[in-house]
Amino acid sequence: MSLWIKICGNTSLEDTQLAVKAGADAVGFVFASSPRQVTVPQVASILAHVVAPVEKIGVFVDAPLDEIYAAVRACGLTGVQLHSDAEPELPAKLRARLGPALRVLRVVHFDAETAILVKKQIAEHVRNPDIAAVLVDSRTATAVGGTGVTFDWDAARATVFKGTKAGKRIAAGGLNPANVAEAIATLRPWGVDVASGVESTPGHKDAHKVKEFIARARAADRKRTSELSSHRDRS
């Protein structure tokens, strides 16, 4: 399967359509406190005009079940991204109410100093049949996402991105058109996620950056696939 790409933090129909036309697999909308925060009515209005077969992911931080359920139904979301201290049973409860097709992404923040603990957290999420993929992100003292800060890719590759066949990992945190190819080559992720790295100002996408990010990510994925194929042929 080809690399999964999500353009997150969309706040307008124009930016959402830009991501779709550029070839994103998913578009994300942040319902938590953020420079990119949107409301349920805003997203419902945006997605009413998006007919392309793209995934529509709502981003939630410590939101209760009923709040997430209402947003998914009102907006027509196809997936949710759960940050922070979401209860372990929340993915199962959401899929029980919204159907098994709902894609649930669970966010884990990587820190090289606590890599072993993070690895354990990811292993638990990977074993959970109600979690489709784990999004590995960076965090700062003031933000749990959209930080524009990368984590230690070499340390992450040696721990939480090692043996990714055991479960799907999505790389996030500080990605942009200039470094996404390096991130893909280093981490070999199932997918990549970007928000601030393709913006002109917080909450507003830069058309050139969005197109460049997706184009460079696709090129890096093709190169990775070709190298893997050559390695198998030599073996």
N, C-alpha and C positions, 0 to 999 in steps of 0.2 A: 504494500500500500504506500502511496506517495505521502509526503510530509503534510501534516495537518497544520493549517495556519489560521490563527484567530487575530483579527484586528479589534482591539477592545477600547472601551472608553468613548464610544460614539455618542454624540449629543444631538445630532441633526440628521434629517433625511439625506441631505447632500453628502455628508461624510459616510453614512451607512451605504449609500449607493456607490460611492467611490470605492469602498472596500470590496463590495460585491463585484463590481465591474473589473477590478484589478485582479480578481481571482482568489479572494479569501475563501476559506472553507467555512468560517464562522465569523459572526460579528458579536461583539459584547457590549453590554449596557450596565453601568454601575449604579446600583440602587442605594449604595451606602455613602456616607459622608466622604466627599472627594471634590476636587475641582471639576471632575467629569460626572458628577452626580446628576441623575435624571429621575423623573417621576414616572409612575405607572401610566398616567394619561399621555405623557410625552412619548414614551416608547410605543404605546399602543397606536398612537397616531403615525409614528414613523413606520412601524412594521405593517400597517395597513396598506402601505404603498410598495412593500418589498415582496415581490412574487417569485423571485429566484429561489432555487432549492439550496439555500444557505442555512447553516445552523444559527440559531438565535439564542445567545446565552446571557442569562441574567446573573450579575455578580452581587452577592450578598455577604454582609459581615455581621455575624451574630444575630441574624434575623430569625424570628420564630416561624414555625411551620405554616401557620395560617397566613402570615404575611407573604411568604414565598409562594405558597399555593395560589393566593389571589393574584399576585403579579404574573405568574406563569399563565393562568387562565385568561386574564384581561389582555395581556400583550401577545399571546400566542407564542410564547417562548418554547424552544425545543430542548433547552438544557439550563442547568444552574451551576454556578461556581461558588463553592462554600468556603469562606475564609474563617480564620480564628477558631473560636471554641465551639463550633457546631457539634451538637451531641452526636455520638457514634450512630445512633439509630435514625438520624434525620434522613440520610439517603434512602433507606428502606421505606420510611414513612411517606416520603415524597413520591416515590415510584409506585407505592401502593395506591395513592390517591390520584396520581396523574398518569399512570401507565408505565409499562416497562421500557417504552421507547425513549423516555426522558433521559438525556445524558447528564450524569452528575459528575462534576469535576471537584476534586478535593484539593485545596491549596496547602502546601507545606513550605515553610520558609527555611531556606538553607543557610547554615552558618558552619564554617569549617571547624570551629571549635566544638561544636556539638553534633558533628557529622554522624556519629554512631547512633545518637538518639534520633536524629532525623531519619536515618536509614531504617530504624525500627518503626517509626511512625509510617513511613511510606510502605513498608512491608505489610503493615496492618491494613492500610487502605487498599493495597493491591489484592489482598485476600478477600476483600469485601466485594461480593458479586454485584452490589448495587452502585459501586463506584466505577465509572468508565475509565477514568484516567486521573493521574496525580499531576498537578501543576506545581512545579518547583520554582519558587519566586524568592526575591530578596525582600527585605523590609528595613525600614528606618525607624527612628524614635517617633516619627510623626505620621508614617504611612505604612499600610500593610500591602499596598500594591501601587502600580504606577509610579514607582520610586525613581526610575531612571538610573538605578544603581545595579551593577552586576554583582553576582556572587562569585566565589572562587570556583571557576569551571574545572580546573585540574583536580581540586579536592572532591568536587561533586562527581566527576567522572570516575574517580577511584572508589567511590562509595555508593551514592544513591543512583547514579546513572549506569552502574555496572550491571551487566546482565539484564538489559531492558526487555528481553523476551519474557521475563517474569511478569511484566505489567507495563502499561503505557505511561510514559513520562513526558510532560510538556515543559519545555524550557521557557522561562519568563524572567523579567527583571533586568532592566537596562539594555535590552536589545534595541538595535537600530539598523538602518541599511548598511552602515559601515562595519558592523561586527557580527551580523547574523550568520554569515558564512562560516566564520571562525567558530561560533557557538555550535553550529551544526556539526562541523568537523570534529570538534572536541568532545561534545556531549553525546552525539548521535541520538538525538531525542526522537520520539514519535511525532511530536508537534512543537510549534513555537507560538508564543503569544506576545503581542506588543501593544502598548498604549502610548506612553509619553514619547517613545522613540520615533514616532511618525507624526508628531504634532508640530504646528507652527506656533501655537500658544496653548496652554492647558485647556483641553476640551475641544480643540479645533484641529482637525487633521490637515496635513500638508500633502497635497495630491502627489507631488513628485516623490516624497519620502515613502508614502504608502505603496506606490507602484514599484519603486526601487527595492523596498524591503521584500515584497512578494517575489519580484523577479530574481533577486539575489538568493533568497531562500530556496526557490525552486531549482535554481542552477546548482546550488550547493548540494541539494538532495539528489539531483541527477548524477552529480559527480560521485557522491557517496555510494549510490546504487551501482554505478559502473565499476567502482573500485571493489565493491563486495563481490560483484559478478566475476570480475577478473581473478580475484583471490580464490573463489570456488573453482574456477576453471583450472587454475594452477594446481589446486589440491587434488 
